[in-house]
Amino acid sequence: MNTSKEIARLAIEALEDKKAEDIKVIDISELSVIADYFIIAGGNNRSQIQALSDNVEEKLGRAGHFKKQVEGYDTANWILMDFGDVIVHVFDRENRLLYDLERIWRDGKMVSKEELGSF
């Protein structure tokens, strides 16, 4: 099983569990060495954004995938979670529009949850 696909799928499920908005997965493996996938999701407020981040960390940790780094947790307007080959971004609405990662990484391939397979 492709580990980065497994991490991405688990992260998406964790985000969905806490009602993340507009989850996008971008395959950047052919564009950059920093990761295989960017996952971008939105939350409505600081508490939800932190809950989304906590749930991703917990679900991936239970599966044996541990974060290398987390940025932005305290302010929670953009939390970046680095799981090596998968980087999870959880934004509030304003910062998601401001940073517009979907546009910056538009040369990447948008991937559906189904394309990541099941396990």
N, CA, C and O atoms as CSV, one atom per row, in Angstrom:
chain,resi,resn,atom,element,x,y,z
A,1,MET,N,N,0.843,-1.191,0.000
A,1,MET,CA,C,0.000,0.000,0.000
A,1,MET,C,C,0.884,1.247,0.000
A,1,MET,O,O,1.863,1.324,0.742
A,2,ASN,N,N,0.538,2.195,-0.816
A,2,ASN,CA,C,1.237,3.468,-0.877
A,2,ASN,C,C,0.959,4.235,0.428
A,2,ASN,O,O,-0.180,4.614,0.701
A,3,THR,N,N,1.991,4.454,1.211
A,3,THR,CA,C,1.822,5.082,2.517
A,3,THR,C,C,1.256,6.488,2.409
A,3,THR,O,O,0.403,6.865,3.212
A,4,SER,N,N,1.706,7.272,1.440
A,4,SER,CA,C,1.197,8.640,1.343
A,4,SER,C,C,-0.291,8.641,0.995
A,4,SER,O,O,-1.034,9.507,1.456
A,5,LYS,N,N,-0.730,7.680,0.188
A,5,LYS,CA,C,-2.170,7.581,-0.114
A,5,LYS,C,C,-2.956,7.208,1.140
A,5,LYS,O,O,-4.044,7.732,1.381
A,6,GLU,N,N,-2.399,6.306,1.928
A,6,GLU,CA,C,-3.067,5.901,3.173
A,6,GLU,C,C,-3.171,7.085,4.129
A,6,GLU,O,O,-4.227,7.328,4.712
A,7,ILE,N,N,-2.078,7.816,4.285
A,7,ILE,CA,C,-2.084,8.987,5.171
A,7,ILE,C,C,-3.118,9.998,4.682
A,7,ILE,O,O,-3.888,10.535,5.479
A,8,ALA,N,N,-3.136,10.258,3.380
A,8,ALA,CA,C,-4.073,11.233,2.820
A,8,ALA,C,C,-5.515,10.801,3.071
A,8,ALA,O,O,-6.349,11.605,3.487
A,9,ARG,N,N,-5.797,9.536,2.818
A,9,ARG,CA,C,-7.173,9.052,2.998
A,9,ARG,C,C,-7.603,9.147,4.466
A,9,ARG,O,O,-8.716,9.583,4.758
A,10,LEU,N,N,-6.730,8.741,5.380
A,10,LEU,CA,C,-7.052,8.836,6.803
A,10,LEU,C,C,-7.265,10.292,7.228
A,10,LEU,O,O,-8.168,10.592,8.008
A,11,ALA,N,N,-6.432,11.184,6.711
A,11,ALA,CA,C,-6.571,12.604,7.049
A,11,ALA,C,C,-7.912,13.141,6.567
A,11,ALA,O,O,-8.580,13.888,7.282
A,12,ILE,N,N,-8.301,12.765,5.365
A,12,ILE,CA,C,-9.589,13.212,4.827
A,12,ILE,C,C,-10.731,12.698,5.704
A,12,ILE,O,O,-11.654,13.443,6.034
A,13,GLU,N,N,-10.661,11.424,6.075
A,13,GLU,CA,C,-11.711,10.863,6.932
A,13,GLU,C,C,-11.784,11.596,8.263
A,13,GLU,O,O,-12.875,11.857,8.769
A,14,ALA,N,N,-10.626,11.932,8.836
A,14,ALA,CA,C,-10.590,12.664,10.105
A,14,ALA,C,C,-11.201,14.054,9.943
A,14,ALA,O,O,-11.919,14.529,10.823
A,15,LEU,N,N,-10.914,14.700,8.820
A,15,LEU,CA,C,-11.483,16.022,8.551
A,15,LEU,C,C,-12.993,15.929,8.356
A,15,LEU,O,O,-13.746,16.762,8.860
A,16,GLU,N,N,-13.423,14.917,7.628
A,16,GLU,CA,C,-14.866,14.739,7.402
A,16,GLU,C,C,-15.598,14.469,8.712
A,16,GLU,O,O,-16.719,14.939,8.907
A,17,ASP,N,N,-14.968,13.710,9.614
A,17,ASP,CA,C,-15.585,13.392,10.907
A,17,ASP,C,C,-15.962,14.657,11.680
A,17,ASP,O,O,-16.951,14.677,12.413
A,18,LYS,N,N,-15.168,15.701,11.509
A,18,LYS,CA,C,-15.396,16.952,12.245
A,18,LYS,C,C,-15.993,18.044,11.359
A,18,LYS,O,O,-15.932,19.229,11.686
A,19,LYS,N,N,-16.571,17.624,10.232
A,19,LYS,CA,C,-17.331,18.529,9.346
A,19,LYS,C,C,-16.489,19.643,8.721
A,19,LYS,O,O,-16.924,20.792,8.651
A,20,ALA,N,N,-15.282,19.294,8.267
A,20,ALA,CA,C,-14.464,20.271,7.537
A,20,ALA,C,C,-15.194,20.669,6.258
A,20,ALA,O,O,-15.983,19.897,5.713
A,21,GLU,N,N,-14.925,21.864,5.795
A,21,GLU,CA,C,-15.566,22.372,4.588
A,21,GLU,C,C,-14.612,22.313,3.401
A,21,GLU,O,O,-13.413,22.555,3.535
A,22,ASP,N,N,-15.163,21.989,2.249
A,22,ASP,CA,C,-14.457,22.101,0.969
A,22,ASP,C,C,-13.069,21.459,1.000
A,22,ASP,O,O,-12.060,22.124,0.765
A,23,ILE,N,N,-13.033,20.162,1.292
A,23,ILE,CA,C,-11.762,19.446,1.359
A,23,ILE,C,C,-11.240,19.206,-0.053
A,23,ILE,O,O,-11.948,18.682,-0.912
A,24,LYS,N,N,-9.996,19.597,-0.275
A,24,LYS,CA,C,-9.349,19.397,-1.574
A,24,LYS,C,C,-8.052,18.632,-1.357
A,24,LYS,O,O,-7.352,18.831,-0.364
A,25,VAL,N,N,-7.745,17.751,-2.308
A,25,VAL,CA,C,-6.480,17.014,-2.276
A,25,VAL,C,C,-5.760,17.314,-3.577
A,25,VAL,O,O,-6.317,17.144,-4.662
A,26,ILE,N,N,-4.519,17.762,-3.464
A,26,ILE,CA,C,-3.712,18.066,-4.644
A,26,ILE,C,C,-2.484,17.169,-4.632
A,26,ILE,O,O,-1.712,17.161,-3.673
A,27,ASP,N,N,-2.315,16.414,-5.711
A,27,ASP,CA,C,-1.129,15.574,-5.881
A,27,ASP,C,C,-0.035,16.475,-6.441
A,27,ASP,O,O,-0.112,16.929,-7.583
A,28,ILE,N,N,0.984,16.725,-5.625
A,28,ILE,CA,C,2.090,17.590,-6.047
A,28,ILE,C,C,3.378,16.793,-6.238
A,28,ILE,O,O,4.461,17.368,-6.350
A,29,SER,N,N,3.254,15.460,-6.274
A,29,SER,CA,C,4.439,14.590,-6.295
A,29,SER,C,C,5.334,14.831,-7.509
A,29,SER,O,O,6.543,14.612,-7.439
A,30,GLU,N,N,4.754,15.276,-8.615
A,30,GLU,CA,C,5.573,15.523,-9.805
A,30,GLU,C,C,6.055,16.963,-9.892
A,30,GLU,O,O,6.798,17.321,-10.806
A,31,LEU,N,N,5.629,17.790,-8.936
A,31,LEU,CA,C,5.996,19.209,-8.954
A,31,LEU,C,C,7.030,19.576,-7.900
A,31,LEU,O,O,7.774,20.544,-8.061
A,32,SER,N,N,7.076,18.803,-6.822
A,32,SER,CA,C,7.884,19.208,-5.679
A,32,SER,C,C,8.371,17.993,-4.904
A,32,SER,O,O,7.735,16.939,-4.903
A,33,VAL,N,N,9.496,18.159,-4.253
A,33,VAL,CA,C,10.017,17.092,-3.397
A,33,VAL,C,C,9.515,17.234,-1.958
A,33,VAL,O,O,9.781,16.366,-1.127
A,34,ILE,N,N,8.793,18.317,-1.654
A,34,ILE,CA,C,8.394,18.530,-0.266
A,34,ILE,C,C,7.308,17.563,0.206
A,34,ILE,O,O,7.219,17.268,1.397
A,35,ALA,N,N,6.483,17.067,-0.719
A,35,ALA,CA,C,5.402,16.154,-0.326
A,35,ALA,C,C,4.794,15.529,-1.574
A,35,ALA,O,O,5.042,15.973,-2.696
A,36,ASP,N,N,3.991,14.486,-1.355
A,36,ASP,CA,C,3.206,13.898,-2.442
A,36,ASP,C,C,1.844,14.568,-2.556
A,36,ASP,O,O,1.337,14.801,-3.653
A,37,TYR,N,N,1.259,14.873,-1.392
A,37,TYR,CA,C,-0.092,15.445,-1.379
A,37,TYR,C,C,-0.187,16.635,-0.452
A,37,TYR,O,O,0.410,16.661,0.625
A,38,PHE,N,N,-0.957,17.629,-0.897
A,38,PHE,CA,C,-1.434,18.710,-0.045
A,38,PHE,C,C,-2.913,18.441,0.165
A,38,PHE,O,O,-3.644,18.182,-0.790
A,39,ILE,N,N,-3.349,18.502,1.406
A,39,ILE,CA,C,-4.772,18.440,1.704
A,39,ILE,C,C,-5.146,19.797,2.267
A,39,ILE,O,O,-4.506,20.295,3.193
A,40,ILE,N,N,-6.181,20.389,1.705
A,40,ILE,CA,C,-6.613,21.719,2.099
A,40,ILE,C,C,-8.071,21.610,2.549
A,40,ILE,O,O,-8.910,21.046,1.846
A,41,ALA,N,N,-8.352,22.150,3.716
A,41,ALA,CA,C,-9.710,22.089,4.249
A,41,ALA,C,C,-10.016,23.375,4.997
A,41,ALA,O,O,-9.114,24.119,5.383
A,42,GLY,N,N,-11.298,23.621,5.195
A,42,GLY,CA,C,-11.721,24.823,5.885
A,42,GLY,C,C,-12.497,24.527,7.147
A,42,GLY,O,O,-13.158,23.496,7.268
A,43,GLY,N,N,-12.403,25.456,8.090
A,43,GLY,CA,C,-13.189,25.406,9.318
A,43,GLY,C,C,-13.844,26.751,9.544
A,43,GLY,O,O,-13.438,27.751,8.952
A,44,ASN,N,N,-14.849,26.780,10.393
A,44,ASN,CA,C,-15.635,27.998,10.594
A,44,ASN,C,C,-15.109,28.919,11.682
A,44,ASN,O,O,-15.357,30.125,11.654
A,45,ASN,N,N,-14.386,28.357,12.639
A,45,ASN,CA,C,-13.899,29.179,13.743
A,45,ASN,C,C,-12.696,28.487,14.376
A,45,ASN,O,O,-12.353,27.355,14.037
A,46,ARG,N,N,-12.076,29.195,15.294
A,46,ARG,CA,C,-10.845,28.687,15.921
A,46,ARG,C,C,-11.054,27.317,16.569
A,46,ARG,O,O,-10.221,26.423,16.418
A,47,SER,N,N,-12.148,27.158,17.278
A,47,SER,CA,C,-12.403,25.883,17.966
A,47,SER,C,C,-12.547,24.740,16.972
A,47,SER,O,O,-11.978,23.669,17.181
A,48,GLN,N,N,-13.297,24.949,15.894
A,48,GLN,CA,C,-13.463,23.878,14.917
A,48,GLN,C,C,-12.144,23.579,14.208
A,48,GLN,O,O,-11.817,22.416,13.972
A,49,ILE,N,N,-11.395,24.609,13.871
A,49,ILE,CA,C,-10.124,24.410,13.174
A,49,ILE,C,C,-9.164,23.609,14.054
A,49,ILE,O,O,-8.475,22.715,13.562
A,50,GLN,N,N,-9.114,23.917,15.338
A,50,GLN,CA,C,-8.269,23.149,16.247
A,50,GLN,C,C,-8.791,21.719,16.405
A,50,GLN,O,O,-7.996,20.782,16.486
A,51,ALA,N,N,-10.103,21.539,16.450
A,51,ALA,CA,C,-10.685,20.198,16.557
A,51,ALA,C,C,-10.367,19.377,15.306
A,51,ALA,O,O,-10.086,18.183,15.401
A,52,LEU,N,N,-10.412,20.015,14.139
A,52,LEU,CA,C,-10.050,19.327,12.894
A,52,LEU,C,C,-8.602,18.855,12.962
A,52,LEU,O,O,-8.299,17.705,12.644
A,53,SER,N,N,-7.719,19.747,13.377
A,53,SER,CA,C,-6.301,19.418,13.494
A,53,SER,C,C,-6.074,18.295,14.506
A,53,SER,O,O,-5.324,17.354,14.244
A,54,ASP,N,N,-6.728,18.405,15.661
A,54,ASP,CA,C,-6.582,17.379,16.698
A,54,ASP,C,C,-7.038,16.020,16.186
A,54,ASP,O,O,-6.390,15.007,16.448
A,55,ASN,N,N,-8.152,15.994,15.454
A,55,ASN,CA,C,-8.695,14.731,14.977
A,55,ASN,C,C,-7.784,14.091,13.928
A,55,ASN,O,O,-7.608,12.873,13.914
A,56,VAL,N,N,-7.210,14.910,13.057
A,56,VAL,CA,C,-6.269,14.386,12.063
A,56,VAL,C,C,-5.065,13.775,12.779
A,56,VAL,O,O,-4.647,12.659,12.470
A,57,GLU,N,N,-4.517,14.514,13.730
A,57,GLU,CA,C,-3.345,14.031,14.464
A,57,GLU,C,C,-3.660,12.726,15.205
A,57,GLU,O,O,-2.856,11.794,15.199
A,58,GLU,N,N,-4.825,12.667,15.837
A,58,GLU,CA,C,-5.200,11.473,16.603
A,58,GLU,C,C,-5.416,10.263,15.681
A,58,GLU,O,O,-4.910,9.174,15.951
A,59,LYS,N,N,-6.163,10.463,14.601
A,59,LYS,CA,C,-6.472,9.337,13.700
A,59,LYS,C,C,-5.204,8.812,13.019
A,59,LYS,O,O,-5.011,7.601,12.908
A,60,LEU,N,N,-4.354,9.717,12.570
A,60,LEU,CA,C,-3.114,9.283,11.929
A,60,LEU,C,C,-2.167,8.647,12.942
A,60,LEU,O,O,-1.495,7.662,12.636
A,61,GLY,N,N,-2.115,9.208,14.139
A,61,GLY,CA,C,-1.257,8.648,15.177
A,61,GLY,C,C,-1.654,7.225,15.530
A,61,GLY,O,O,-0.792,6.365,15.713
A,62,ARG,N,N,-2.961,6.970,15.629
A,62,ARG,CA,C,-3.436,5.606,15.923
A,62,ARG,C,C,-3.029,4.627,14.828
A,62,ARG,O,O,-2.855,3.435,15.082
A,63,ALA,N,N,-2.876,5.145,13.597
A,63,ALA,CA,C,-2.482,4.290,12.465
A,63,ALA,C,C,-0.957,4.216,12.321
A,63,ALA,O,O,-0.448,3.577,11.401
A,64,GLY,N,N,-0.230,4.877,13.239
A,64,GLY,CA,C,1.227,4.812,13.206
A,64,GLY,C,C,1.900,5.875,12.362
A,64,GLY,O,O,3.082,5.761,12.039
A,65,HIS,N,N,1.151,6.912,12.003
A,65,HIS,CA,C,1.702,8.017,11.206
A,65,HIS,C,C,1.738,9.256,12.095
A,65,HIS,O,O,0.699,9.791,12.481
A,66,PHE,N,N,2.946,9.699,12.410
A,66,PHE,CA,C,3.080,10.788,13.366
A,66,PHE,C,C,3.541,12.063,12.682
A,66,PHE,O,O,4.313,12.033,11.724
A,67,LYS,N,N,3.052,13.179,13.195
A,67,LYS,CA,C,3.389,14.468,12.596
A,67,LYS,C,C,4.854,14.793,12.842
A,67,LYS,O,O,5.414,14.481,13.893
A,68,LYS,N,N,5.452,15.421,11.854
A,68,LYS,CA,C,6.813,15.909,11.993
A,68,LYS,C,C,6.795,17.315,12.584
A,68,LYS,O,O,7.681,17.691,13.351
A,69,GLN,N,N,5.774,18.082,12.217
A,69,GLN,CA,C,5.716,19.468,12.661
A,69,GLN,C,C,4.292,19.999,12.521
A,69,GLN,O,O,3.533,19.561,11.656
A,70,VAL,N,N,3.945,20.944,13.384
A,70,VAL,CA,C,2.668,21.656,13.286
A,70,VAL,C,C,2.961,23.134,13.448
A,70,VAL,O,O,3.717,23.538,14.332
A,71,GLU,N,N,2.360,23.928,12.595
A,71,GLU,CA,C,2.493,25.393,12.678
A,71,GLU,C,C,1.099,26.006,12.772
A,71,GLU,O,O,0.159,25.515,12.147
A,72,GLY,N,N,0.967,27.065,13.543
A,72,GLY,CA,C,-0.250,27.861,13.548
A,72,GLY,C,C,-1.371,27.371,14.435
A,72,GLY,O,O,-2.490,27.875,14.340
A,73,TYR,N,N,-1.105,26.396,15.301
A,73,TYR,CA,C,-2.191,25.817,16.102
A,73,TYR,C,C,-2.819,26.843,17.044
A,73,TYR,O,O,-4.042,26.888,17.184
A,74,ASP,N,N,-2.004,27.656,17.683
A,74,ASP,CA,C,-2.529,28.580,18.691
A,74,ASP,C,C,-3.449,29.639,18.103
A,74,ASP,O,O,-4.506,29.926,18.665
A,75,THR,N,N,-3.053,30.221,16.972
A,75,THR,CA,C,-3.904,31.236,16.355
A,75,THR,C,C,-5.041,30.588,15.562
A,75,THR,O,O,-6.138,31.140,15.478
A,76,ALA,N,N,-4.777,29.428,14.990
A,76,ALA,CA,C,-5.784,28.611,14.305
A,76,ALA,C,C,-6.497,29.335,13.164
A,76,ALA,O,O,-7.677,29.090,12.914
A,77,ASN,N,N,-5.783,30.225,12.471
A,77,ASN,CA,C,-6.373,30.743,11.241
A,77,ASN,C,C,-5.814,29.985,10.031
A,77,ASN,O,O,-6.414,29.985,8.957
A,78,TRP,N,N,-4.661,29.344,10.220
A,78,TRP,CA,C,-4.104,28.424,9.231
A,78,TRP,C,C,-3.208,27.459,9.989
A,78,TRP,O,O,-2.123,27.830,10.435
A,79,ILE,N,N,-3.659,26.233,10.132
A,79,ILE,CA,C,-2.833,25.219,10.774
A,79,ILE,C,C,-2.218,24.360,9.676
A,79,ILE,O,O,-2.917,23.830,8.813
A,80,LEU,N,N,-0.907,24.236,9.729
A,80,LEU,CA,C,-0.181,23.393,8.786
A,80,LEU,C,C,0.345,22.194,9.565
A,80,LEU,O,O,1.034,22.352,10.573
A,81,MET,N,N,0.015,20.999,9.093
A,81,MET,CA,C,0.462,19.777,9.747
A,81,MET,C,C,1.274,18.964,8.755
A,81,MET,O,O,0.774,18.566,7.703
A,82,ASP,N,N,2.525,18.724,9.099
A,82,ASP,CA,C,3.453,18.024,8.209
A,82,ASP,C,C,3.561,16.565,8.637
A,82,ASP,O,O,4.067,16.252,9.715
A,83,PHE,N,N,3.079,15.688,7.777
A,83,PHE,CA,C,3.193,14.249,8.006
A,83,PHE,C,C,4.178,13.627,7.019
A,83,PHE,O,O,4.048,12.456,6.664
A,84,GLY,N,N,5.151,14.402,6.581
A,84,GLY,CA,C,6.144,13.900,5.633
A,84,GLY,C,C,5.642,14.014,4.205
A,84,GLY,O,O,5.718,15.083,3.601
A,85,ASP,N,N,5.132,12.922,3.667
A,85,ASP,CA,C,4.667,12.934,2.277
A,85,ASP,C,C,3.299,13.576,2.110
A,85,ASP,O,O,2.838,13.773,0.986
A,86,VAL,N,N,2.648,13.903,3.219
A,86,VAL,CA,C,1.335,14.544,3.181
A,86,VAL,C,C,1.372,15.760,4.097
A,86,VAL,O,O,1.771,15.670,5.258
A,87,ILE,N,N,0.951,16.896,3.556
A,87,ILE,CA,C,0.869,18.117,4.345
A,87,ILE,C,C,-0.594,18.545,4.381
A,87,ILE,O,O,-1.227,18.730,3.342
A,88,VAL,N,N,-1.115,18.697,5.587
A,88,VAL,CA,C,-2.519,19.063,5.784
A,88,VAL,C,C,-2.583,20.533,6.182
A,88,VAL,O,O,-1.912,20.976,7.114
A,89,HIS,N,N,-3.411,21.275,5.450
A,89,HIS,CA,C,-3.634,22.694,5.732
A,89,HIS,C,C,-5.090,22.854,6.147
A,89,HIS,O,O,-5.991,22.453,5.411
A,90,VAL,N,N,-5.330,23.441,7.324
A,90,VAL,CA,C,-6.695,23.731,7.753
A,90,VAL,C,C,-6.787,25.243,7.954
A,90,VAL,O,O,-6.091,25.828,8.784
A,91,PHE,N,N,-7.669,25.847,7.168
A,91,PHE,CA,C,-7.787,27.310,7.131
A,91,PHE,C,C,-9.124,27.796,7.672
A,91,PHE,O,O,-10.120,27.074,7.657
A,92,ASP,N,N,-9.121,29.052,8.155
A,92,ASP,CA,C,-10.392,29.748,8.280
A,92,ASP,C,C,-10.707,30.329,6.895
A,92,ASP,O,O,-9.847,30.349,6.015
A,93,ARG,N,N,-11.909,30.788,6.718
A,93,ARG,CA,C,-12.362,31.221,5.389
A,93,ARG,C,C,-11.488,32.353,4.826
A,93,ARG,O,O,-11.082,32.312,3.665
A,94,GLU,N,N,-11.209,33.353,5.654
A,94,GLU,CA,C,-10.461,34.528,5.206
A,94,GLU,C,C,-9.052,34.163,4.725
A,94,GLU,O,O,-8.623,34.607,3.660
A,95,ASN,N,N,-8.346,33.364,5.501
A,95,ASN,CA,C,-6.974,33.018,5.135
A,95,ASN,C,C,-6.906,32.041,3.970
A,95,ASN,O,O,-5.943,32.054,3.203
A,96,ARG,N,N,-7.917,31.200,3.833
A,96,ARG,CA,C,-7.938,30.301,2.677
A,96,ARG,C,C,-8.048,31.113,1.389
A,96,ARG,O,O,-7.377,30.819,0.400
A,97,LEU,N,N,-8.884,32.118,1.412
A,97,LEU,CA,C,-9.009,32.986,0.234
A,97,LEU,C,C,-7.729,33.791,0.016
A,97,LEU,O,O,-7.285,33.962,-1.119
A,98,LEU,N,N,-7.144,34.278,1.093
A,98,LEU,CA,C,-5.942,35.098,1.005
A,98,LEU,C,C,-4.764,34.322,0.418
A,98,LEU,O,O,-4.101,34.805,-0.501
A,99,TYR,N,N,-4.502,33.129,0.939
A,99,TYR,CA,C,-3.325,32.370,0.504
A,99,TYR,C,C,-3.579,31.537,-0.745
A,99,TYR,O,O,-2.643,31.251,-1.491
A,100,ASP,N,N,-4.808,31.149,-0.984
A,100,ASP,CA,C,-5.243,30.498,-2.228
A,100,ASP,C,C,-4.269,29.427,-2.732
A,100,ASP,O,O,-3.769,29.496,-3.854
A,101,LEU,N,N,-4.016,28.437,-1.871
A,101,LEU,CA,C,-3.084,27.371,-2.252
A,101,LEU,C,C,-3.539,26.601,-3.485
A,101,LEU,O,O,-2.714,26.098,-4.248
A,102,GLU,N,N,-4.863,26.511,-3.682
A,102,GLU,CA,C,-5.360,25.806,-4.861
A,102,GLU,C,C,-4.847,26.479,-6.145
A,102,GLU,O,O,-4.521,25.805,-7.122
A,103,ARG,N,N,-4.783,27.810,-6.126
A,103,ARG,CA,C,-4.277,28.530,-7.303
A,103,ARG,C,C,-2.760,28.385,-7.411
A,103,ARG,O,O,-2.233,28.137,-8.496
A,104,ILE,N,N,-2.067,28.538,-6.296
A,104,ILE,CA,C,-0.605,28.456,-6.310
A,104,ILE,C,C,-0.142,27.091,-6.816
A,104,ILE,O,O,0.841,27.003,-7.552
A,105,TRP,N,N,-0.844,26.031,-6.428
A,105,TRP,CA,C,-0.470,24.666,-6.800
A,105,TRP,C,C,-1.373,24.120,-7.914
A,105,TRP,O,O,-1.589,22.912,-8.007
A,106,ARG,N,N,-1.893,25.012,-8.751
A,106,ARG,CA,C,-2.836,24.587,-9.800
A,106,ARG,C,C,-2.221,23.626,-10.813
A,106,ARG,O,O,-2.954,22.940,-11.527
A,107,ASP,N,N,-0.900,23.561,-10.891
A,107,ASP,CA,C,-0.268,22.601,-11.799
A,107,ASP,C,C,-0.292,21.183,-11.226
A,107,ASP,O,O,0.012,20.218,-11.927
A,108,GLY,N,N,-0.651,21.067,-9.965
A,108,GLY,CA,C,-0.808,19.742,-9.365
A,108,GLY,C,C,-2.111,19.117,-9.842
A,108,GLY,O,O,-2.948,19.783,-10.452
A,109,LYS,N,N,-2.268,17.849,-9.559
A,109,LYS,CA,C,-3.458,17.117,-9.993
A,109,LYS,C,C,-4.450,17.034,-8.836
A,109,LYS,O,O,-4.120,16.521,-7.767
A,110,MET,N,N,-5.669,17.540,-9.051
A,110,MET,CA,C,-6.721,17.386,-8.038
A,110,MET,C,C,-7.092,15.907,-7.972
A,110,MET,O,O,-7.297,15.260,-8.999
A,111,VAL,N,N,-7.174,15.391,-6.772
A,111,VAL,CA,C,-7.426,13.968,-6.564
A,111,VAL,C,C,-8.670,13.820,-5.692
A,111,VAL,O,O,-8.842,14.555,-4.719
A,112,SER,N,N,-9.527,12.878,-6.038
A,112,SER,CA,C,-10.699,12.615,-5.200
A,112,SER,C,C,-10.336,11.611,-4.119
A,112,SER,O,O,-9.345,10.889,-4.225
A,113,LYS,N,N,-11.140,11.579,-3.099
A,113,LYS,CA,C,-10.946,10.598,-2.020
A,113,LYS,C,C,-10.981,9.180,-2.604
A,113,LYS,O,O,-10.214,8.314,-2.182
A,114,GLU,N,N,-11.859,8.949,-3.560
A,114,GLU,CA,C,-11.988,7.622,-4.166
A,114,GLU,C,C,-10.712,7.213,-4.908
A,114,GLU,O,O,-10.348,6.037,-4.922
A,115,GLU,N,N,-10.043,8.179,-5.517
A,115,GLU,CA,C,-8.802,7.874,-6.249
A,115,GLU,C,C,-7.675,7.454,-5.307
A,115,GLU,O,O,-6.700,6.837,-5.738
A,116,LEU,N,N,-7.804,7.780,-4.045
A,116,LEU,CA,C,-6.784,7.386,-3.074
A,116,LEU,C,C,-6.945,5.915,-2.682
A,116,LEU,O,O,-6.068,5.342,-2.036
A,117,GLY,N,N,-8.067,5.309,-3.074
A,117,GLY,CA,C,-8.288,3.890,-2.812
A,117,GLY,C,C,-8.817,3.645,-1.422
A,117,GLY,O,O,-9.007,4.575,-0.637
A,118,SER,N,N,-9.049,2.397,-1.129
A,118,SER,CA,C,-9.521,2.023,0.203
A,118,SER,C,C,-8.567,0.984,0.765
A,118,SER,O,O,-7.822,0.336,0.029
A,119,PHE,N,N,-8.603,0.840,2.066
A,119,PHE,CA,C,-7.722,-0.127,2.714
A,119,PHE,C,C,-8.374,-0.664,3.954
A,119,PHE,O,O,-7.790,-1.497,4.647
